[in-house]
Amino acid sequence: MTLDREQVLRSAAALLSRKSTATMDEVARAAGIGRATLHRHFAGRDALVKALEDLGIQEFEAALDAARLDEGSCEEGLRRLIAAVEPSAGLMSFLVNENQLFEGDEVNEGWNRADARVSAFFRRGQERGEFRIDLTPAWLTEALYGLIGTAAWSVQAGRVAAQDFPHMIVELLLGGVRRSVER
């Protein structure tokens, strides 16, 4: 039987997004494999987390591509982005809260690429007059990541319905970033 590495990573992400302190034994059980098999593919927790990071960045960049952020209004682009990122939101939730990924000098360059794309999107919205200009694009980017993570966690915990995921994020974020028209 061949190991489906991606399925193991998805099982690990689902568990770790609910229980960040899960042991490798617990990860193996969640993936339906033995601990020795898990260790043959991931030497330890750090290697597992790095593999999750690579998968998460790959999926987030694919969501950014699918969202076509340069097309149409920024509100439409944001809605497309949230819809595209929803399937991997649990993984993103885990990753944005995994401090070890952002410490030291060896931060994965994929985060910088993704941040640059999202920040450029918010900057475009500001330049077009669609978004407030008193909040920096960097802050809006971090707020988006926080809302994705919080919404994913709320859905997993059963606090909100899964079908409300895109609506909750888009409406809260837009309600806070829309430029108010002075009368």
C-alpha positions, 0 to 999 in steps of 0.5 A: 500500500502506498502512502498518500502523502497529501492525505496524511498532510490534510489529516495532520492539518485538520488535527493540528488546527483543532489541537496545536499541541497534538503529538506525532502519535496522535497525528499518525492515528488521525491519518490512519497510519502507524507512528513508524510510517509517519516518521519514515515520511516526516522525521519529526514535528518540525519536518511535518510542519514544514511540509504543511507550510509548503502545501499551505503556501501552494494552495494559497497561491493557487487560490490567489490565482483563481481569484483573479484579483486584478479583474473587476471590482475589488469587492468582487475580487475579495469574494472570489478569493474567500471562495477559493481559499475556503477549502484550505482554510483549516490548514491556513488557520493552523499555519498563520498561528504556527509561530515557528514558521515566522521566527529566525532568518529562514522564513519561507519565501512563499509567505512574502510572495503571498503577502505582496500579492494580497497587499497589492490587491488592497493597495489597488482598492485604496487607489480606486477609492473602494477601500479606506486609506487610513489602514495600511495594505499590510494591516488589511492583509493581516486582518484578512489572514486573521479572519480566514483563520478565525472563521475556519476555527469557528466552523470546525468548532461548530460555532457557525455554519460552514455555509456562512464562511464566505459571508462572515469574512467578506462582510466583516472585512468590507464593513471595516475597509469600505471607504465611507462617503462623506455627505 
